[in-house]
Amino acid sequence: MRVLFATAELAPFVKVGGLGDAATGLIRALRGRGVDVVTVLPDYGTLPMEQTGEDRLAVPAWAGAARVRRGTLDGFGEVSLVSTPAMARPHPYNDEQGNGWPDNDLRFVSFSAAVAALTDSIVPDLLHLNDWHTGATLGFLPDPPPNVFTIHNLAYQGWSDGAWLSRLSHRPEAYEWYGGMNPLTGAVALADAVVTVSPTFAAETLRPETGFGVHGALAARGDRYLGILNGIDTKVWDPAYDPHLPSRYDATTVARRRENGRRLSRELGLGADGGPLIGMVTRLTGQKGVDLALRAAETLPSLGARMVLLGSGDRDLADAARTLETTLPDHFAFRDGYDEGLSHRIFGGSDLYLMPSRFEPAGLTQMQAMRYGSIPVVTDVGGLHDTVIDADAQPDQGLGFVAAVPETGEVADALHRAVRGWRSTRRRGAIRMRGMTRDWSWDTPSARYHRLYEEVISAR
């Protein structure tokens, strides 16, 4: 089976959110199952690819000249990079102020047109599109191959001016959305199957209050809309071989992780004997509940705990985190930006991991945390519901602590329960062991995608 897999991100080479990690993990797992995956992503001009070939692509005149460069990325394998005018930028989506590039509609509709041209050229058995950046592809394919469209984050839909509808050659009416053009809803309407990244998030998106305005379009797909829970790359996220950890360990040598906690505390300027260390690695956005975390963190002294937040994004949230660090220097540390090594050290050295998301399609960091023995404290939404069992509600199966709703009081209560559970050596050991030994890999999700591919192909 040959699959053309189009994505705007591919970790660690191009990574803004979970899309990059999910794309890389799924592609590697599918290749491990014998699927011939042709990976296609925009040519941002920053990827260190060893080129092996190049071709022109037949795209509409308004899209400008388009080319595909083929080659290999070290540690990943073969890729195809599509270049269109204005695609090369230092950041895939945003300028230095964090605002979206003003021509993102042109950039990604052109990319979709180029993906369609490449699809016509190589004729794959199946076309797998991911998120709105690729959603317009089906609007340029009058006779598309069997196809799947995966929604990684429904909050971003790529809505743009309705003038774009006249440039779509195939069923432009499917992309019309309240007078504008919506690449995501068009792909939802036209794809053979639509997937999102956890069963609970799939159910949530069918409700008006949590469907981001497109619940009706998703519901209209019936059983052709489903949730497949993401996995994580357990080769990259493996505490036994992680080069970023001072002290490596596995489930049988978990006592070694205490040294990671001590070193991390010193690195952050936090006292080594200040109680459990709570980690948080995230984008600074309202979606991730960072404001809830900061308000809950004000109770750290009375809770007898410390916390580190690593992330970048919203300036107001970053300023609030800096203020809290100044106010509680012995209990709270903030590192602005993204540091791959530090993120691994936080997973490998923190005792608890906080993830108070307001919505979470799948979530990856809660699974990474459990893989590393950091006990998650999460809200009961989306993929967090599907991966974290509350240890107070189900003592024999618990994997962490769950706040019923994303509100400050509930998050603070879940943190208190988590610290109380952590203080029991026997209890934290049992919770930790269950999280570390569960299979968080892409094996099961990739098998489900493989079956879906076969079903979609057979249905044609």
Summary of the structure (lengths in Angstrom):
residues: 460
radius of gyration: 22.3
end to end distance: 14.8
largest distance: 66.9
contacts: 1694
relative contact order: 0.11
helix: 41%
strand: 20%
